[in-house]
Amino acid sequence: MRVARNLLLTLLVLLLLPYLLAPLYRAGHPVSTLMAWRWLTGAPVSRQWIDFSAISPSLPRSVVASEDAKFCSHRGIDWDALREVIDDAEEGEVMRGGSTITQQVAKNLFLWQGRSVVRKALEFPLALWIDLVLPKQRILEIYLNIAELGPSGQFGAQAGAMYAFGHPASALAPREAALLAAILPNPVRRSARNPGPGVRRLAGTYMARANAAALQRCWSENRAF
């Protein structure tokens, strides 16, 4: 009984820890679980934190256009996108990603990679909590500093921009920002440095979306962006 009680207590602490840490991430330079794992296993990691205000505005707009068009309006989860994913699965269609940027921040900061029902069950309430305790700009700033953006351990906008284009994230042109967005979520198989036809096509699509009226309205209503 004592062993079972200790195991249960340990599990409870592990489940609650992300909820205690998330409000503290209003400041500081958090790292992802994948970055930490690579450090522990001796794999290379390149990440230089860059504040949101120093990033070229083209990059957050391109990333929102590519990953989470309703980022400014949802509360952590895009329920409409989730329903579409479920409908596609029920009809036997290839499942596409329905995760919001906030969900990806929850996964990258506190959970593990790969798909599983357990991880999703933990990710959903955590994303709602993160949206509640962190401002939208801070969520996006964290995402842009922990997303994997290179094939050999480049994490975050600064490392990704330097690897792909040889200059900092502050100097990204709209086309370059769209190319970085186009390699998400698999910068190992996709390249912004040497983009193939598919990446170039996606980049063009994301540039158009970033300039669409709905996203422009999102940015104008959220002046901090």
C-alpha positions in Angstrom: 0.0 0.0 0.0 2.8 2.4 0.8 4.4 1.8 -2.6 1.1 2.3 -4.4 0.5 5.5 -2.4 4.0 6.8 -3.3 3.5 6.0 -6.9 0.1 7.7 -7.0 1.6 10.8 -5.3 4.4 10.9 -7.8 2.0 10.7 -10.7 -0.2 13.4 -9.2 2.8 15.7 -8.8 3.9 15.1 -12.4 0.4 15.9 -13.7 0.1 19.1 -11.7 3.6 20.4 -12.3 2.9 21.8 -15.8 0.0 23.8 -14.3 2.2 25.2 -11.7 5.0 26.1 -14.1 2.9 27.6 -16.9 2.1 30.9 -15.1 5.8 31.3 -14.3 6.6 31.3 -18.1 5.4 34.8 -18.4 9.1 35.5 -18.1 12.3 33.7 -18.8 13.5 31.5 -21.7 11.8 28.1 -21.4 13.1 25.1 -23.3 11.2 22.3 -24.8 11.3 18.7 -23.7 12.8 17.8 -27.0 15.7 20.2 -26.5 16.2 18.9 -23.0 16.2 15.3 -24.3 18.8 16.2 -27.0 21.0 17.8 -24.4 20.8 14.7 -22.2 21.6 12.4 -25.0 24.5 14.5 -26.3 22.7 15.5 -29.6 23.5 19.0 -30.9 21.1 21.9 -29.9 21.3 25.4 -31.3 18.9 28.0 -29.8 19.4 31.7 -29.1 16.4 33.3 -27.6 15.0 36.3 -29.4 12.3 38.6 -28.0 9.1 38.9 -29.9 9.7 42.6 -30.6 13.0 41.8 -32.3 11.5 39.2 -34.7 10.6 40.3 -38.2 6.8 40.7 -38.2 6.6 38.5 -41.3 7.5 35.4 -39.3 4.7 35.3 -36.6 2.2 36.2 -39.3 3.4 33.4 -41.6 3.4 30.9 -38.8 -0.1 31.8 -37.7 -1.2 31.6 -41.3 0.3 28.2 -41.7 -0.4 26.6 -38.3 -3.3 28.3 -36.6 -5.4 30.8 -38.5 -7.8 31.4 -35.6 -5.0 31.8 -33.0 -6.2 35.3 -32.1 -9.8 34.3 -31.4 -9.8 30.8 -29.9 -9.1 30.1 -26.3 -6.4 27.5 -26.8 -8.2 24.9 -28.9 -9.8 25.4 -32.3 -13.0 23.3 -31.9 -14.1 23.8 -35.5 -10.7 22.4 -36.8 -10.9 19.6 -34.3 -14.4 18.6 -35.5 -13.1 18.6 -39.1 -10.3 16.3 -38.2 -12.7 13.9 -36.4 -15.1 14.0 -39.4 -12.2 13.2 -41.8 -11.1 10.3 -39.6 -14.6 8.9 -39.5 -14.8 9.1 -43.3 -11.5 7.2 -43.6 -9.6 10.2 -45.0 -5.9 10.8 -44.1 -5.8 12.5 -40.8 -4.4 16.0 -40.9 -3.1 18.1 -38.0 -5.6 20.1 -36.0 -3.4 21.3 -33.2 -3.3 25.0 -32.4 -0.1 26.9 -31.6 -1.1 26.8 -28.0 -1.5 23.0 -28.1 1.9 22.7 -29.7 3.4 24.9 -26.9 1.8 22.7 -24.3 3.2 19.6 -26.0 6.7 21.0 -26.6 7.1 22.5 -23.1 5.6 19.7 -21.0 4.9 16.5 -23.0 6.5 14.2 -25.5 6.6 13.9 -29.3 4.6 11.5 -31.3 0.9 10.8 -31.5 -1.0 9.1 -28.7 -4.4 9.3 -27.1 -2.8 9.7 -23.7 -0.7 12.7 -24.8 -3.7 14.3 -26.5 -5.8 13.8 -23.3 -3.1 15.6 -21.3 -2.5 18.3 -24.0 -6.1 19.6 -24.3 -6.7 20.9 -20.7 -3.1 22.1 -20.5 -3.6 24.2 -23.7 -6.8 25.7 -22.2 -4.8 26.6 -19.0 -1.9 28.1 -20.9 -4.2 30.3 -22.9 -5.8 31.4 -19.6 -2.6 32.3 -17.8 -0.4 33.6 -20.6 -1.0 36.4 -23.1 -1.3 35.5 -26.7 1.9 37.4 -27.6 3.8 35.4 -25.0 2.5 32.1 -26.2 3.6 33.0 -29.7 6.9 34.2 -28.5 7.6 30.9 -26.7 6.5 28.9 -29.8 8.8 30.9 -32.1 11.7 30.2 -29.7 11.1 26.4 -29.1 9.9 25.2 -32.5 12.3 22.9 -34.3 13.4 24.9 -37.4 16.4 23.1 -38.7 17.5 19.5 -39.6 20.3 19.2 -37.0 19.0 20.6 -33.7 18.2 24.2 -34.7 15.4 25.4 -32.4 13.7 28.8 -32.6 13.5 31.6 -35.1 17.0 32.9 -34.6 18.8 29.5 -35.1 16.4 28.6 -38.0 17.0 31.9 -39.8 20.7 31.8 -39.4 20.9 28.2 -40.7 18.6 28.7 -43.6 19.5 32.2 -44.8 22.6 33.3 -42.9 21.0 36.3 -41.2 19.0 36.9 -38.0 15.3 36.5 -37.5 15.0 40.3 -37.3 16.0 40.6 -41.0 13.6 37.9 -42.4 11.9 39.0 -45.6 8.2 37.9 -46.1 9.3 35.1 -48.5 11.9 33.8 -46.1 9.5 33.9 -43.2 7.0 31.9 -45.3 9.6 29.3 -46.2 10.4 28.8 -42.5 6.7 28.4 -41.8 6.4 25.9 -44.6 8.9 23.5 -43.1 6.9 23.0 -39.9 6.4 20.6 -38.4 9.1 18.5 -40.1 12.3 20.5 -40.7 14.3 17.3 -41.2 12.4 16.3 -44.3 11.6 19.8 -45.5 14.2 22.5 -46.1 13.9 26.3 -46.1 17.6 26.5 -47.0 17.1 24.4 -50.2 13.4 24.4 -50.7 11.8 21.9 -53.0 8.7 22.6 -55.2 6.3 21.6 -52.3 7.9 23.9 -49.8 7.9 26.7 -52.3 4.3 26.2 -53.1 3.3 26.1 -49.4 5.4 29.3 -48.8 3.4 31.1 -51.5 0.1 29.9 -50.0 1.2 31.2 -46.5 2.2 34.5 -47.9 -1.2 35.0 -49.4 -2.9 33.9 -46.2 -0.8 36.2 -44.1 -2.1 39.1 -46.2 -5.7 38.0 -46.1 -8.3 40.3 -44.6 -9.1 38.0 -41.6 -5.5 37.8 -40.5 -4.9 41.5 -41.0 -7.9 42.1 -38.8 -6.5 39.8 -36.2 -3.2 41.7 -36.1 -4.9 45.1 -36.0 -7.2 44.1 -33.1 -4.2 42.8 -31.2 -1.9 45.8 -31.2 0.8 44.0 -29.3 1.4 41.9 -32.3 
